[in-house]
Amino acid sequence: MELDNTNFCRRIITPWYESYLVSFMLILCSTSIFIFAIIGLTIAISTEGFHRYSWFPLVLAGLSCVIIIGVLFRIVRRNIKS
């Protein structure tokens, strides 16, 4: 990360992809994907012909959960440092 040379305290400039707005938008999108995957999983389990395809919504829900946890970890770590 670059240092701001004009400020006396030399605060660290946060990149745009680590801002709070982008982080919360990523959490919101990943949460909607997680809900979509859970709905797909319940439909795949309840429908007789779709049992063999129930792995896909399960993987989708797992990946979106990993993204949510990763972004929350970065937000908490950023707040602890400052």
Backbone as CSV, one residue per row, in Angstrom:
resi,resn,N_x,N_y,N_z,CA_x,CA_y,CA_z,C_x,C_y,C_z
1,MET,0.830,-1.180,0.000,0.000,0.000,0.000,0.873,1.242,0.000
2,GLU,0.383,2.264,-0.617,1.117,3.517,-0.687,0.873,4.356,0.549
3,LEU,1.847,5.203,0.859,1.696,6.139,1.960,1.331,7.511,1.413
4,ASP,0.474,8.193,2.113,0.076,9.542,1.731,1.141,10.504,2.237
5,ASN,1.904,11.100,1.326,3.021,11.962,1.711,2.580,13.356,2.134
6,THR,1.375,13.771,1.826,0.942,15.116,2.161,0.451,15.229,3.596
7,ASN,0.049,14.149,4.183,-0.475,14.175,5.544,0.682,14.038,6.535
8,PHE,0.590,14.743,7.642,1.633,14.685,8.658,1.712,13.304,9.292
9,CYS,0.584,12.678,9.507,0.556,11.368,10.159,0.863,10.227,9.202
10,ARG,0.907,10.482,7.914,1.158,9.484,6.877,0.232,8.289,7.009
11,ARG,-1.031,8.546,6.851,-2.011,7.467,6.932,-1.913,6.591,5.692
12,ILE,-2.304,5.340,5.826,-2.243,4.392,4.724,-3.476,4.577,3.839
13,ILE,-3.271,4.640,2.538,-4.364,4.782,1.591,-4.936,3.391,1.328
14,THR,-6.216,3.218,1.589,-6.876,1.939,1.377,-7.270,1.804,-0.086
15,PRO,-6.942,0.676,-0.733,-7.375,0.487,-2.126,-8.893,0.422,-2.227
16,TRP,-9.423,0.699,-3.410,-10.870,0.759,-3.590,-11.521,-0.580,-3.326
17,TYR,-10.840,-1.685,-3.619,-11.446,-2.996,-3.446,-11.470,-3.448,-1.996
18,GLU,-10.841,-2.707,-1.098,-10.901,-3.029,0.322,-11.704,-1.990,1.106
19,SER,-12.454,-1.159,0.421,-13.265,-0.168,1.118,-14.476,-0.849,1.746
20,TYR,-15.090,-0.153,2.683,-16.244,-0.727,3.381,-17.428,-0.912,2.436
21,LEU,-17.625,0.020,1.517,-18.754,-0.070,0.596,-18.635,-1.310,-0.291
22,VAL,-17.467,-1.535,-0.863,-17.266,-2.697,-1.724,-17.366,-3.987,-0.911
23,SER,-16.853,-3.978,0.313,-16.925,-5.173,1.152,-18.371,-5.527,1.494
24,PHE,-19.166,-4.527,1.852,-20.563,-4.803,2.180,-21.381,-5.176,0.944
25,MET,-21.042,-4.623,-0.220,-21.719,-5.041,-1.445,-21.377,-6.492,-1.785
26,LEU,-20.129,-6.887,-1.560,-19.718,-8.266,-1.788,-20.414,-9.215,-0.822
27,ILE,-20.559,-8.798,0.422,-21.279,-9.617,1.398,-22.745,-9.739,0.997
28,LEU,-23.350,-8.649,0.539,-24.750,-8.670,0.125,-24.962,-9.596,-1.081
29,CYS,-24.098,-9.499,-2.075,-24.217,-10.366,-3.253,-23.977,-11.827,-2.887
30,SER,-22.995,-12.091,-2.052,-22.719,-13.467,-1.647,-23.845,-14.039,-0.793
31,THR,-24.482,-13.206,0.006,-25.623,-13.668,0.798,-26.793,-14.020,-0.099
32,SER,-27.038,-13.215,-1.125,-28.128,-13.539,-2.049,-27.831,-14.821,-2.824
33,ILE,-26.578,-15.049,-3.190,-26.202,-16.300,-3.850,-26.352,-17.477,-2.895
34,PHE,-26.010,-17.281,-1.628,-26.176,-18.336,-0.631,-27.648,-18.713,-0.469
35,ILE,-28.514,-17.714,-0.395,-29.959,-17.980,-0.264,-30.483,-18.687,-1.515
36,PHE,-30.036,-18.254,-2.691,-30.419,-18.897,-3.936,-29.973,-20.355,-3.954
37,ALA,-28.774,-20.628,-3.467,-28.264,-21.999,-3.444,-29.027,-22.864,-2.450
38,ILE,-29.400,-22.321,-1.320,-30.178,-23.088,-0.336,-31.566,-23.409,-0.888
39,ILE,-32.176,-22.461,-1.586,-33.470,-22.726,-2.214,-33.314,-23.804,-3.288
40,GLY,-32.252,-23.713,-4.079,-31.991,-24.738,-5.091,-31.732,-26.096,-4.482
41,LEU,-31.075,-26.124,-3.347,-30.807,-27.393,-2.669,-32.096,-28.022,-2.149
42,THR,-32.982,-27.222,-1.592,-34.247,-27.777,-1.109,-35.103,-28.290,-2.263
43,ILE,-35.074,-27.616,-3.396,-35.821,-28.087,-4.562,-35.189,-29.362,-5.118
44,ALA,-33.858,-29.411,-5.158,-33.186,-30.605,-5.676,-33.426,-31.813,-4.777
45,ILE,-33.507,-31.602,-3.494,-33.756,-32.721,-2.581,-35.214,-33.154,-2.642
46,SER,-36.124,-32.201,-2.794,-37.545,-32.552,-2.775,-38.038,-33.155,-4.089
47,THR,-37.374,-32.863,-5.204,-37.782,-33.405,-6.499,-37.026,-34.706,-6.764
48,GLU,-37.761,-35.734,-7.136,-37.184,-37.071,-7.286,-36.101,-37.134,-8.370
49,GLY,-36.299,-36.478,-9.489,-35.355,-36.566,-10.594,-34.103,-35.727,-10.437
50,PHE,-34.073,-34.857,-9.459,-32.933,-33.948,-9.302,-32.009,-34.311,-8.151
51,HIS,-32.148,-35.486,-7.571,-31.304,-35.871,-6.433,-29.823,-35.896,-6.811
52,ARG,-29.518,-36.355,-8.004,-28.102,-36.464,-8.380,-27.467,-35.108,-8.673
53,TYR,-28.275,-34.065,-8.835,-27.750,-32.726,-9.083,-27.719,-31.855,-7.828
54,SER,-27.936,-32.437,-6.684,-27.973,-31.636,-5.457,-26.579,-31.195,-5.010
55,TRP,-25.529,-31.731,-5.604,-24.173,-31.333,-5.241,-23.868,-29.903,-5.697
56,PHE,-24.463,-29.481,-6.809,-24.141,-28.158,-7.340,-24.596,-27.017,-6.433
57,PRO,-25.856,-27.007,-5.952,-26.222,-25.936,-5.018,-25.455,-26.021,-3.703
58,LEU,-25.057,-27.217,-3.318,-24.271,-27.373,-2.095,-22.887,-26.739,-2.247
59,VAL,-22.254,-26.951,-3.390,-20.950,-26.326,-3.652,-21.096,-24.811,-3.755
60,LEU,-22.155,-24.360,-4.423,-22.396,-22.918,-4.561,-22.609,-22.254,-3.205
61,ALA,-23.359,-22.907,-2.328,-23.576,-22.369,-0.984,-22.273,-22.365,-0.187
62,GLY,-21.492,-23.405,-0.325,-20.210,-23.457,0.395,-19.239,-22.380,-0.051
63,LEU,-19.146,-22.170,-1.357,-18.236,-21.146,-1.869,-18.663,-19.738,-1.480
64,SER,-19.955,-19.479,-1.523,-20.415,-18.155,-1.118,-20.214,-17.949,0.385
65,CYS,-20.337,-19.016,1.160,-20.085,-18.912,2.596,-18.605,-18.620,2.870
66,VAL,-17.715,-19.220,2.086,-16.278,-18.954,2.232,-15.973,-17.497,1.902
67,ILE,-16.614,-16.950,0.873,-16.402,-15.548,0.510,-16.892,-14.629,1.624
68,ILE,-18.060,-14.920,2.176,-18.604,-14.089,3.260,-17.679,-14.102,4.467
69,ILE,-17.203,-15.276,4.851,-16.319,-15.387,6.011,-14.999,-14.672,5.749
70,GLY,-14.465,-14.787,4.533,-13.208,-14.108,4.195,-13.321,-12.595,4.249
71,VAL,-14.415,-12.065,3.724,-14.609,-10.609,3.734,-14.836,-10.108,5.159
72,LEU,-15.616,-10.851,5.938,-15.822,-10.454,7.343,-14.508,-10.498,8.127
73,PHE,-13.660,-11.480,7.830,-12.354,-11.560,8.495,-11.496,-10.351,8.144
74,ARG,-11.520,-9.928,6.867,-10.743,-8.745,6.481,-11.264,-7.483,7.153
75,ILE,-12.599,-7.350,7.283,-13.176,-6.173,7.935,-12.792,-6.140,9.410
76,VAL,-12.898,-7.267,10.082,-12.548,-7.322,11.510,-11.063,-7.052,11.706
77,ARG,-10.219,-7.636,10.846,-8.776,-7.428,10.978,-8.406,-5.961,10.737
78,ARG,-9.085,-5.307,9.798,-8.828,-3.891,9.525,-9.243,-3.024,10.709
79,ASN,-10.357,-3.372,11.371,-10.809,-2.601,12.519,-9.925,-2.817,13.736
80,ILE,-9.352,-3.993,13.873,-8.463,-4.254,15.011,-7.156,-3.496,14.854
81,LYS,-6.634,-3.412,13.619,-5.385,-2.706,13.391,-5.489,-1.213,13.655
82,SER,-6.642,-0.620,13.327,-6.768,0.843,13.491,-7.323,1.236,14.813
